[in-house]
Amino acid sequence: MPVRLKLRDIAFFERPVQFARPFRFGAITINATPQLFVRVEIEVEGRGTAVGASAELLVPKWFDKRPELSPAQTVDGLRRSLEIARGLYLARTGFLTAFDLHASCIGAQVATCAKKNIPALAAAYGPAEIDKAILDALLRAAETSFFDGMAGNVAGIDARLSPDLKDADVVQFLSGRKPLSRVAVRHTVGLDDAVEGEGGVADPRENAGANYFKLKLAGDPAADAARLARIGKELDRLGRDPRVTLDANEQYADLAALQALMDRLDHDPALRPIASRLLYVEQPMPRDITRQSPLGSLAARSFIIDEADDSYDAFPAARALRYRGISSKSCKGLYKSIINATRAAKWSAGGQTFFVTGEDLTCQAGLAVQQDLALGAFLGITHAERNGHHYVDGFGDTPAAEAQAFAAAHPDLYVDAGQGARLSIHNGDLLTGSLHAAGFATSVHPDWAALRPLEQPRSIQEQLA
């Protein structure tokens, strides 16, 4: 049954994160970026007060890729999104369900951000992170796990933001969930990552025994095909038959360029190791072009949207363009992921296959990876991109005591082999057993005293001036 709550406080913090190796995707290379932390305090009707937390990287040039903006300016846009959302959420002073809060604020959030030149995908970041922290506090107060709480719809999710569904569709989907006990890691091969030799695709010290690989594309059909052919040779050397996904991060200019790559996949023998293993292609074209471009015959392969998923009606719109899937990322909103998974299940009952995938904007060890992993396991996503352990050295700059607390509370997820706690991958999989804790997939919280307050954002107009 839904439980009502009243917000008392929302606080934002951040911590610098240095990458162990450059991560190049699309038009950006990341070597470092801050990680956001959210702390909320709520009063739960009849149950007293509780504190909840969430975390996510403040990733530049993904939510907002406009070329006239610097990476730092796009991070400031995310900070502004958070501050706007904080004001909207705290303005709701009565007892509401967690989803009431989200649903009553998301429209105003997008509209207010638009007036400040912040696009819808970045606008959703603020509510997404606040919602996770609220849910953590609510589940702690209810003394239940994320998996049990969501199956019982403790947040009060309904179909008010998705008129193509009925409330009963959502409740039926939630109550029928049987969370996965393990989720396979999909290993990312970034555009600057080695392909052959030490540190390459077939190096087990790098791929951690993964049976799934996510391969980044740069948007040039000939260059991408040549690189995929090299990766295919390395996959053949693994001694197992992994599956692959391709992610262009909006780099293919149009359908003609995309068709050129697909033609190569269909006809070039050198690409057979990739084509025969390919599950889907993720967000090939810019989000605006995507919305204007039906896939047509390209839909013979499975395509999904990611950056184009900036509203509750994005999945139905993509379906009309013959896309089959959509990504789940908790940084885009956990409630939207649940609604989209409900849609995929309902639509698939009609005969065609629709699906939700698990993608990762470098979720870091601790809160971020645990909450996103739990969401995927609840939705039944059997494999998910998990690149935080690859691009950042374990817990990175997290204080040792904090990292050790997470490792002790979640021993199936972390291991210390003498170089600090790191994500523990079991035959290519992550285990979810310890995520069945009271709260949103975590038994511990960050060391708040070791974090610095969120930097004060400037508006994009101020920065351009």
Stockholm file with secondary structure:
# STOCKHOLM 1.0

chainA/1-465         MPVRLKLRDIAFFERPVQFARPFRFGAITINATPQLFVRVEIEVEGRGTAVGASAELLVPKWFDKRPELSPAQTVDGLRRSLEIARGLYLARTGFLTAFDLHASCIGAQVATCAKKNIPALAAAYGPAEIDKAILDALLRAAETSFFDGMAGNVAGIDARLSPDLKDADVVQFLSGRKPLSRVAVRHTVGLDDAVEGEGGVADPRENAGANYFKLKLAGDPAADAARLARIGKELDRLGRDPRVTLDANEQYADLAALQALMDRLDHDPALRPIASRLLYVEQPMPRDITRQSPLGSLAARSFIIDEADDSYDAFPAARALRYRGISSKSCKGLYKSIINATRAAKWSAGGQTFFVTGEDLTCQAGLAVQQDLALGAFLGITHAERNGHHYVDGFGDTPAAEAQAFAAAHPDLYVDAGQGARLSIHNGDLLTGSLHAAGFATSVHPDWAALRPLEQPRSIQEQLA
#=GR chainA/1-465 SS CCCEEEEEEEEEEEEEEEEEEEEEETTEEEEEEEEEEEEEEEEETTTEEEEEEEEEECCTTTSCCCTTSCHHHHHHHHHHHHHHHHHHHHTCCSCEEHHHHHHHHHHHHHHHHHHTTCCHHHHTHHHHHHHHHHHHHHHHHHTCBHHHHHHTTTTCCCSTTCTTSCHHHHHHHHHTCCCCSEEEEEEEECTTSCCSSTTSTTCHHHHTTCSEEEEECCSCHHHHHHHHHHHHHHHHTTSSCCEEEEECTTCCCSHHHHHHHHHHHHHCGGGHHHHTTEEEEECCSCHHHHHTCCCGGGGGSCEEESTTCCSTTHHHHHHHTTCCEEEECGGGCHHHHHHHHHHHHHHHTTSSCCEEEECCSCCCTTHHHHHHHHHHHHHTCCEEECCHHHHSCTTTTSCHHHHHHHHHHCTTTEEESSSSEEECCBTTEEECGGGCSBBSSCSCCCCGGGSEECCCCCCHHHHHC
#=GC SS_cons         CCCEEEEEEEEEEEEEEEEEEEEEETTEEEEEEEEEEEEEEEEETTTEEEEEEEEEECCTTTSCCCTTSCHHHHHHHHHHHHHHHHHHHHTCCSCEEHHHHHHHHHHHHHHHHHHTTCCHHHHTHHHHHHHHHHHHHHHHHHTCBHHHHHHTTTTCCCSTTCTTSCHHHHHHHHHTCCCCSEEEEEEEECTTSCCSSTTSTTCHHHHTTCSEEEEECCSCHHHHHHHHHHHHHHHHTTSSCCEEEEECTTCCCSHHHHHHHHHHHHHCGGGHHHHTTEEEEECCSCHHHHHTCCCGGGGGSCEEESTTCCSTTHHHHHHHTTCCEEEECGGGCHHHHHHHHHHHHHHHTTSSCCEEEECCSCCCTTHHHHHHHHHHHHHTCCEEECCHHHHSCTTTTSCHHHHHHHHHHCTTTEEESSSSEEECCBTTEEECGGGCSBBSSCSCCCCGGGSEECCCCCCHHHHHC
//
